Amino acid sequence: LVAPGGRGSQNPPAMLELHRSRFVEWQPAAVVALAVAPGGFTVALARENGDLEIYDTADWRCTARVPGHDGAAISSLAWCAPFDGGLEDDGGDEDAVAGAPPCRLLSAGLDGQITEWDLNTLRARGATDSHGGSVWALAAEPFVRRDRPQRVAAACDDGCVRVLTLAGGDGVGAGLSHRRSFNRVDGRILSLAWTRDARAIAAGSSRGAIHVFDCEAYAELARITVGAGDRPNASDAEERCVWALQYLPCGTLVSGSSDGDVTFWDGEHATKISAHRQHKADVLALAASPDGASVFASGVDSQIAVFEKASIDGASGAYKWTFTGTKRPHTHDVRALAMAAAPPSEPSDKSGKSSAGNAKHRGGAVLLSGGNDAQLLAYPAEKFRKRHPVRVVSVPQRTPIAMTGGGLWTDGHDSNGDGKRRNGKKRAAGEKDAEAEQLVLARRGTPSPPLLLCDHARWLDVWRLGQGAAADFSADALAKAKRHDGTMKLSAAPRHLLRANLGGKRRTLCSAISPDGTLIAASDTHALRLFELRRDASTADEGEDEDEGWTLRKREPPAGSGAHLCAHSLLFAPDGRRLVAVAASGAVHVIDLESWEVMETLKAHLPKPSPAAAALARAKKEKERLFSKTAKAEDGEYESRPARAADVGGPAVSHACASADGQWLAVVTTSSGRSGRREAGVHVYNLDALKLHASLPPPPGFHAWPPVAAVAFSADGVLALALRDNAIVAYDAERAKVAPWSAAPADAGAPAQTALASMPGQICALSFDPTPGSSVLLAQTPAAIARVDLAAKPDAARAGAKRNALENAEQKPSKRRRKSGGGGDGGGDVALRRGGARGKA
């Protein structure tokens, strides 16, 4: 939102301009691989540009994103449990805080590198060469043993299947290591599949053959020929590739090949059961339901086909595989399928409902699909043919744009005249009134029209936004300046100022532009870079166009930052004097832009490592190891606990936001899972004193902080947070209490924000109206925008009456019910806009 006021104006206009930036050259990256962690509650996704994303199936939010680098052609992903048999761990203190993950993410690519990733630091822990060229597939054995490391098989371009193991810890011998390889076969190995007992592995080649190897003797047990196999004739000169393999619990082997066939094989005798040519092109991916009764196949023709086991004779147990349906939710190739699991929802109150009033669900198996259209779709596996898919990812998780003057702040004149606040003391009412008068939309030194920073990961673009054609904002002037579609005519089109190509091969993780447009900060996982944006003095003297002659000059790192300062999140203070850089470890570095040094590193929101905590973590780990040895199954395998997204790792801070007057900084921390000591929470710092002001209590109805999706500060110091089920909670930052807008429905015991819960998609961004005194909040999802007025206090009596009516309706259900609309409480505090329609709730 941009305020269309002139420079120096003391009377802010009553209307704001909403810019639709169609000139941003954002190109989505295709989904090339999916991997599900043990238990099915955590999903890893790889994109064609090398980016890795981690999703939590409980609410389908992205918990971590690892930027890729040039040349990273990732082909497959796998989760592997590190083996810690007697290895020393040098990072005991850090593990005691963040927790050692129960499994780690591995990636392999066509560059021949197999990489182990640390999701806490968003960096690679280590990498090893495949020694066989490009790696087309990775597969980890299904069961983990305590007496030996888990094996990971790699399908290499030289026709060899190599076996690797992963050792835990940080000492000597930790990381990936090669164990052994199977005999080389003709062609390239393209796909892999372990049997359920991990005693054999099947490998599909580019010569139309499936090789089954014994994992104990490392010998070939059987060879299955698909079609003409490796004996092509003159009319079949092209290679026949076996792109996908899948073992079912009953021992049946399923293959998908380049001729569009989905074939079912007897795993014991290596004979064909049935073949189905439902696809018109290559079959690239396979997935099976947990019970093995349904098999899903996808490929180049963009369809997802399902094959089900049909009983022929109930007495003898005979069955056959039949094609039962297909869907085409994607527009291009579907390159990856995976079977995940949605955990049962946990009610936040005694009524058995969640925070937004949604009924508790049981969870179950979820089919995931991704492809060249960059979308990640989810389907209920049991009702695949009856239910439509849910679009998990349709917009970039990372906002690629930032704008100058994005919030309100004072014009820089302080009450004590020395450029500093009064030692962080609580501001008096008179000071607040004086500062409120200085909160004008046209700020001193702010570019008008504003500048827009577009971060394309490998280069940065700077644009100047356009200007509306209306001379003033009266009703008549606006009517004349509007087009037939409701958009405003422009007196000046957006102008491209410069493009700066970034050095190195790494993609940026975050970026920001200062309120006055003179500084740009960008960071990857290894280094923070700062640039000065200025116009060439010679160009300015010659009187040329003000949009010509802009350049970027790199600045040296600030003093006291160290040689390896990097940021997971960046933001400039609204007064333009400080830069806040949040590291992946959770440390918040406050950089003074005038003295160019690190003023303070804030860590009060993080648990402190101590020798006692490290010893306790090691004792707990040893206890679990001894317990698993005594409770293991007959063959030594054990069923590990499901790995949640918080268990596998992620950044310690998910969001950071500064208030419009530059006094408060809100920091949202994430949980470190069952193996660490870090808990989720929202902490407010006083930027004047650079000290922790308060840790906010959990929202009403929650015993602990749920995951936070978006954060925003108002000009009056109200902190708004978006939670799961599209619930929004507001806090008074200074008093560290729930704001009246959120407290009133909770006190009345009524379900609030039903209109927000019905919005399509999850809330991904919050933004306050920057007009002084305004309490209007905009909540954005990928498909809708909701306007929320936090000043409209809900009527507790009406809310309580509605709750009683709902309870009576549940106790006396009617045979016929009218379909509920977008709301009905008549409060008028939420207005939804979806596709041009407007409804109030």
N, C-alpha and C positions, 0 to 999 in steps of 0.2 A: 504494500500500500504506500502510495506516494502522496504527500501533501502538496497541492498546487498553489502554494503561496509565494509571493515575491520576497526577495531578500530584505530583511529588516522589518517585515510586517509584524505588527503587534497584535493584530486581530486575525486569528486563524480562521480559514474558511470553513464552511459547514459541510463541505463535501470532500471526499477523498477519491483519488483516481486509482483504479485497479488495472494494472498493466498486464496484458497477455503477451508474453515474450515469445513470439513465434520465430524470432530470428536466431534463437539459441540452437546451435547445431549439435543437438544431442542424438547420438546413435546408440541404440540398445545393443548389448552384447548377447550372443546366443548362449543358451545353457547346453553344456557339453557333457556334464557328468553329475550324478547324484550318488550319495552314500548315506546310509542310515546307521547311526550308532547303536550298540547293543541295547535292546529294549524298545527301540523304535521311536523314542521321544525327541531325538535330536537329529537334524538333517543337515548335511553339508552339500553345498552346491558350488560347482565350478563353471565359470563363464569363459567364453572364447578369448577375452582379453587378458585372462590370467587371474581375475579376481575370484576370491573365495568368500562365500557367505554361509553363516551358520544360522539355522532357524530352530525355534522352539515350537513343537507341535501343539503345546498347550494353548497358545494364542497366536501362533504363526508370526511372531515378530523376529526381526533380524537381530540377533544378539551380538554378532561380531562380523566384521568385514575386513578381509585381508586384501590389500591392493596388490595387483600383479605387477609384472615388469615386461618389457619388450622381449619378445622371443619365447615367452612362456606358453607353449602350446599344450595345455593340460588335456589329457585324454581320459583319465580315470582317477577315482578317489577310493580310499579305503580307511576304515578305522581299525586300529591295532592297539592291543593292551601292552604296555611296556612291561618287560620282565625285570624284576628288581631282586634277583636272587644273589644277595651278598654284595651288591655294588654299593660303594659309598656315594652319598649324595652331598655335593658341596654347597647346595643352596637350601640348607635346612630352614633358615629363618624365613626366606621368601615363601617356601612351600608351606610353612606353618600358617602364614597369612592367607595366601591365595589358594593353597591346596594343590596337591599333586593330582592331575587328571587321571581317571581310571582308564581312559583310552585316548590315543592321540591320532590326529588326522595325518594321513599320508596322501601325497599326490604324485602322479607320474605323468610324463608328457612325451611328446614326439622328439624333444631334445635329448632324450636318453637319461634324464635326471629323475631320481626318486627322492622326494623331499619330505622331511618331517617338520610339522608346523607347531609353533607354540602360540596358542590362541590367547594367552594372557598378555603377551607382548606384541602380538600380530606380526611376528617375525618367523623366519625359518630357523629351527633348532639345528638342523644339519641336513646334508644331502649326500647322496652317493650315486655313482654312475652305474648304469645297468650292465655295462660291459657287453651289451648285445644290441646297441642301437636304440631306436625308438621303442618306447613301451606303450603298447596298445591297450593293456588291461591290467588291473590289480585286483587281487582277491585274497581276503584273509580267511583262514580256516574258521569254521563256525563255532568251535568250542575252544575255551581257554583252559590250560592246565597250569596248576601251581608248580609242578615239578619240572616244567620246561617252557621255553618261550613260545608265544603264539607265532605261527608261521604265516608269511605273506608271499603269495606267488605273483610273479611278474611275467607277462606275456611279451616277449621281445621280438624285435624285427628280424633277428637272425634265425628264427625258428626254434628257439630254446626257451624253456620255462625255467626261470630261476627262482629259488626260494631264499627269502631274507627273514631275519628276525630283528626285533627292536628291544634293546636293553634300556632300562630306565636309569634314572640318576643323571648326574652331571660330571661324574668322574671319568677315569680312564676306562675305555670299553663301552661307554654309553652310546646310544644311537643305533642307526641301522648298520647291519653287517650281513654279508653274503654267507649262506650256509652250504648250499649245494645246488646243482642244476640237473635237470633231466636230459635225456639224449636229444640231440637236435633232430628235427624233422624237416621235410621239404616245405618251402614257403614260409610265410610269416605267421606267427601265433597272434590271433586277433581277439580271442575270448577265452575265459576261464570259468570253471565252476567246481567247487568242492562238493564231495558227497556229505551227507548229514553226519556221518561218523568221522569225517576227515581222514579216511584211510585211502582214498583215491581222489584224483583230480582229473577233470576232462578239459582238453584244450582244443579249440577250434582253429583251423588254419586257413590260409588264403588259397589252398589247393582243394577245397571242398572235402576235407577230411576232419574227423574228430578223433583225437588220440586220448585214450584213458590210461593214466599212469598210476602205478602203485606208489604211495607216498612213503612206505617203509623200505621197500627194496629198490625204489627209484627205477623200476622197469616198466615197460609198456605192457598193459594188460589186454587191451583191445584197440581195434582201429575200425572206425565206422566211416563209410564212404557216403557222402551226400551228393546225390545226382551223379554226374559223370566223374566227380572227384578230381584226382590228379591225372586222369587219362583223357584230356580234351581231344576232340577230333577237329577237323577243318572247320566245321560249322559252329564249334563251341571253343573258340580260341581264348575268350576272356576268362580270367580267374573266377572261380566260384568261392566266395568268402563266407565263412561262418562267423557272423558278427556277434552273435549272442548265444549263451548257453545258460541253462537253469536246471538244477536238480530239485525234484519234488520230494516231500517226506516219504513217499512210497517207494522211492528209488528210481522213478521214471526220469529220463533225461530229455529235456526239450531244447531244440536248436532253432535258430533263426538265421537264414542265409540270404545271400544277395539276389537269389532268384525269386524272393517273396514267399518262400515256403516256411511254415511253422511245422516242425516234425517232432513227433513223440517217439522216443526210443525206449526199449526195455533195457534198464540199467544193468541187469545181471547177464543177459545173453547178447546184448548189443544188437538187437534186431529191431526193425521198424514196427511200430504199433499203428500209426496213422500219420498222414501228411495233409496239410491244409494250405492251399494257395489262395488265401483271402486278400493278401496285399499285392499291389500291382508293381511294387518296387522293393528295394532292399528292406529287410527286417533288421533294425538296428538295436533294439532293446527288448528284453523280456522281464517279466515280474510275475510272481505267484502269490496267491493268498496264503496266510499262515497254515491253513489245513491242507493246502495243495489241491483243492477242488476246483480252483479257477486259475487260469493262466492268461496273462495280458501280454499283447505284442504290439509294437509300434515300429514305425520306420519312415522311409522317405515320402510315402504317399500321405502323410499327416493324419492317418487314422489310427485309432487305438482299438484293437479287436480283442474280444474276450472268448476264451474257449473253456468249456465246463465239462466236468466228468459226469456222464450220464450212465445210470445203472441199466444193464441189459437183463440180468437174471439175479434177483435178490437172493435166491438160495445159494447159488454158486459164487456170488460176488463178482460176476463178470461185469465189465463196464466198457464204455467207449468214450472218446473225446469228440465233442461236437462244437461247432461254431454257433454261438448264441447271440452275438450282437456286436455293434461297432459304434464308435463316436468319432467326430471330427472337431474337437474343440480348438485345435491349433490350426494356424494358417500355413505353416511350413513344416519342414522335417521335424519329427519327434525323435530326439537323439538319446533320451535318457528316461528310464522308468525305475521306480523304487517303491518298496512297500514299507510304509511307516506305521506308527500307531499314535492315536490321540488319547492322552490320559483322561480319565474321568474328571469332570469338573468338580472343584471343591467349593461348596457353598460358603458364603461369607457370613450368613446369619442362620438362625435356628429354623427359618421357614424352608430351608433347602434350596434357596435361590441365590444367584450370584448378585454382584453389586448393582448390576443394571436391570435386575428383574428377570433375567433369562433363567429358564428352568435348568436344573442339573442334567447333564447328559452322561451317558455311560462310556463314551469313547469307543474305540475299536480300530480295526485295520483301515488304513488310509493309503490309497494309491496316489503316487506323485508322478507327474510327467513334466518334461521340459524339453525345449527345442530351439529352433532357429528364430522363432518369434519372441524370444527372450522372456516368455511367461513361464511361471511355475503354477501348475494347476493341481488341485487336490480333489479326489473322488472317494466317497465311501465304498470300500471294496465289496461289502456285502450287497449294496444296492447300486452297483455300477450302472445297470441298464435303466434304473428308475429315477435316479437323481442326477441333477446337473452338476457339473464341476464347480468348484470354488476357486476363484482366481486369487492365489496367494500373493504373487508378485506381478504387478502390471505397470508400475512406475519405478523409477530408480530410488533405491533406498537412501542414496546420498544426494542431497540437494546440490545441484551443480552451480547455483547462482548465489550471489551476495550483493547487497546494495549499500551505497553510502547513505548515512543518515537514517538507518533503519529504525531508530527509537528516539525517544525524547530525552533530553538532558539539559542541565543548566548551561548558560553561555560562557562559563568559565570564570565568572566573577565570584569569588568566595567571600564569606563574611569576615574572615580575618585578613584578607588581602595578600596572603603570602603563597597562594596557589595550593594550599593544603586545607583539608577539613580540620575541624577542631579535635584532633586526636581520636577520632572515631566516637566521640560522645554522642549521645542521643540528641538529635536535632530538636530545637525548640519550635513551638508553633509558629512564632514570628519568622524564623528562618525558613520553615516550610512554605509559608505564604509568599515570602520574597522569592523563593526559588520557583514556586508555581507560576509567578508572573513572568519569569524568564523562560518558561517552557513554551517556546514558540516553534511553529513548524518550519519556518525558514531560519536555520541555525547559522550562526556566524561561521563563515568559512566553508559551509557545506555547498558542494556543487549544485547548481540549479540550471537545467534539470539534473537529477541524480545520475551517478555513474553506476554501472552494473558490471560486476566481475563474474565471468563465466569460466569455471574450472573444468577443463576437458582432460584432466589427469596427466597429459603429456605436454599441454600448452595452456596458456591463460589468455583469454580475450577480455578486453575492456570496451564497454559500450556506453554511449550516452543515450539515455531514454528520450523518447519523443515528448512533445508538448501538445496538449489539447487545443482545439481551435476556439473554444469559448473564451470571450474576453472577460467575462465574470461568471459567477455561478448562480445567477438568477434562473428562474424557471424558463423564461423566454429564451435566454441565451443558450441554455442547455438543450432546449428543444431544437434550436436551429443547428447546433453543433453535432447532434446525434445522427447516425446513419439509420437505415431501415432495420438493421439487426440489433440496434441498441448501443453499439459501440460509438465512441466519439471520433469526430474527424480530427486529424492531426494538422497542426500548423507547422510542425517540424518532425520529420521522421527520425527514428533511432539511427545513430551514427556509430560506426565502428572506429574506435580510437587506435587500438594497437593489438598485436598478437605477439606473445612472448613464448618462445619454445624453451622448455626446461631441459637442462642438461641431465645426463645420466640415463639409466634405463628404468628406474622405478617410477611407478604411478603415484600421484599424490593421494594422500589420505584425507586431508581437509585443507581449507583455505578461508581467508577472510580479508576484507578491505576496510580500512579505517573510515570513521564517519566523515572526515574531510576529504577523503579520496587521495591522500598523499602517500599512504603506506599500504602494501599488500603483503600478507603473510601466507605461506604455503608450506606444508610439511608432508613428508612421507614417513615411513616407519623407521627411518634412520637419521634424518636431519631436518631441522627447521630452517627455512630460507625466508629472508625478508627483503623486500624491494621498495625502492622509492619511486613513486609515479610522479613525473614532472613533465612540464612542457619545455621544449628547447627555448632558451632565452633568445637566441637569434631569430627563431621563427616568430616569437611573440613581438619582437621589436619591429619586424618587417610588416606587421599588421595583417598577417595572413589569417585564414580561418582558424577559430579557436579550437577546432577539433583536429587540427593538423599539428605534427611535430611532437607528439607525446612519446616518451621513452621510459624504460624501466632500468634502474640502476641497483645492483645488488649491494646490500649492506652486510657488514661483518656481524657475527653472532653477538648478542649482548654480553657484557661482562658478568662473570659469575655463573654463566649458563652451562659451562662445561663444553666438551667437544662433541657430545652425543645428545644434545637436546633435541627431542622430537615430540610431536604432539598428536594426540588422537582427536582433539577438538580445539578449535581456535576461536576466540572472540575478542573484539576490541571493546574496551569500556566506552559507554556512551559519551563520556567527556573527551574521548580521543587521546587521553594521556597514558593509558596503560593497555597492555596486551596480556590477555589471560591464555596461557597454553596448558592444556590438560594432557598429561602423559598417559600412556596406556596402563601404567602401574597405578594411576589414580592421583599422583602428585600434581598439584595445581601451582604452576609457576606464574607469578605476577611480575611483568616486565615494565619498568618505567621507560616510556618512550622519549622523555626529555633527557634524562641522564644516561639512558641506554645501558641499564643494568637490571639484573634480577633483584627486585625489591624483597620478595619473600617467596618461600615455597610452602604452600599450605598442605598439611597432612593430618589435620585433626579429625577428618572424617574417615580416616583409615585406621584399622587396628595396628598397634605397635608390635613389631616382632621382638621376641624375647627368647633367651635360652630356655626358659621354662616352657614356653609355648612350643618351641621346636622339639624339646624332649617329649612333651605330651603327644605331639603329632607322630613322632617316631614310635612311641609306645603303642598308640592306637593302631598304627599300621602293622606293627608286629603282632598285635593281638588278633587282628583280622586275618593275618596270614596263618597263624597257628590254628584259628578256628576253621578256616577253609580246609586245612589239611586233615582235620579230624572229621569234617562233615562232607568230604568229597564223595563223589559217586563211585561206582564199581571200577570204571576205567580211568579214574583220575580226573574226569572233567567236572566242572562245576558251573552252575548257572549264575553268572555275575548279575548284580543288581542293575536295573535300567540306568543308563547314563543320561542324566538331564543336561539341559543346555548350560546350566550353572556349574555342573560338575566338570565339563570338558574345558572350561576356561572362557575368558572373555575380558574385555576392558573393565577396569574397576569402576570407572565413571561412565555412565551412558549419556548424560546430558549436563550442560552447564549454561546458565543464563544470568545476565546482569540486569539489574533494575534500570529504569529510564533515567533516574537521577544519579546513577553511579554509586549508590551507597551499599546495595546488597548484591551478593553473588550466591545463586542457588546451585548446589552441586548434588546430583542424583547418583548414588552409588548402587552397585549391583551386588547380588549375593554370590559368594564364591562356592556355593554348593556344600555337600556334606563333608568334604575333606578340608575345608578352609574355615577361617574365623571371621571373614568379612560378611556383614549383613547388609541387605538392601535398606536404603533410607534416603531421606532428603535433608540436606544440611545447608544452612544459610550462614554465609560469612559477611562480616562487616568490612567492606573494602577500604573504609577510612582507617580503621585500626588494624586491618589485616589479621583479624582473629575470628574464631568461630562464634557466631552470635547465638544460634540455637539449632538443635536437631528436631525437626518437625515430627509430631506424633502421627501415627498411621491414620488414614482416612476413617470416617465413621463406618462401623461395620466390619473393619479389618483388624485382626490382631497383629499383623505385620504388614510392612509395605509391599504392595504388589508391584509388578513391573510397570514402569512409567514409559509412555509412548511419545509424549511431547511436553514441552515446558514453555511458559511465557510469563513475562512480568508486565504489569500495567504501570501507568504513570503514577498511580497512588500507592504503589508498593504491594499490590495484590499479586500473589503467585498462583497461577493456574497450571494444573497438571492433568494430562489425559491418561487414564488408566485403561485396563482391559474392559471389554464390552462397551467401549466408547463412553465410559463414565468420566466426568470432569469434576475435579475437586479444587476448591479455591482456599487459599490460606492468606492470612495477614502476616507478612514477613516480619514486621517489627514486633508484634505481639506473639508470634509463633503459635497462632491458634487458627482453627478453621474459620473461614469467613462466614458471615451470616447466610449467604446464598447457599452454601453447602450444609451449614449446621441446621437450618430450619427444617428441611425434610427429614433429616436424621432424628431430630428431637421428636418430630411427629410420628416417626416410625412408618413413613410412607415411601414407596419406591419412587425415586426421582429420575428425571432425565430419560423418560421412556422414548421421547422423540430422538434423542441422540443414539440410543441403543438400536433404533430401527434404521439408522443411516447405512447405506451400502459401503462396505469396506471398513477398515480400521482407521482411526484418527492418526494422521501422520505429522500434523503440524498445527500449532496454535499461534494466533497473532492478535494482539490488542489494537484497538483503534487508538492511534497516537494523539488524538485530539485531547487537550488538557481537560480533565474532569470527566472524560468518557469512560464507561465501564463495559463497553461492547467488546466481546471476544468472538473471533472467527475461528471455527474448528474445521479443519480440512481433512477430507479423505480422498482417495484417488478418484471418487466419482461424485462427490457432493461437498457443499460448504454450508455449515450451520452458523447462524448468527445468534449468539447468546448474550443476553443482557444481565450482567451480574448485579446490577443495581435493583432489579425487579425481585423483591423478596417474596418467595412463595407463601401463600396463606396456609399456616399450619393446620387450622381447623378444616379447610377444604381438603388439604392433603390427607389428614386423618380420616375424613369422611370417605374420601376415595378409597383409602386402604380398607376401611370396613366394608365398603361396597364390593371390593374385589374379593375379600374373604367370604362374604355371603354368597357371591357368585360361584366361588369354588366349591362351597359346601352344597349348593343347590344348582347343579349344572342343568342347563336347558338343552332340549333336543336340537334346536336351531339357534345359531348365534350369528349376529351380523359380523361381517369382516371389519376388524378395527382399522382405523386410518392412521394418520401420522401422529395423532395425539388425542387430546380430549379433556385435559384438566383445566383448560381455559386460562392458564396462568399468563400466557403471553410472553414468557421469558425466553422462549426458543423459537426461532423461525427457520425452517428448512427450505433451502432452494435446491431443487433437483430437476434438471432438464427444463428450466424456465418456470416450473410450477412452484407455488409458495403455499406452505401449510403451517399453521401454528399449533404448538402444543404447550 
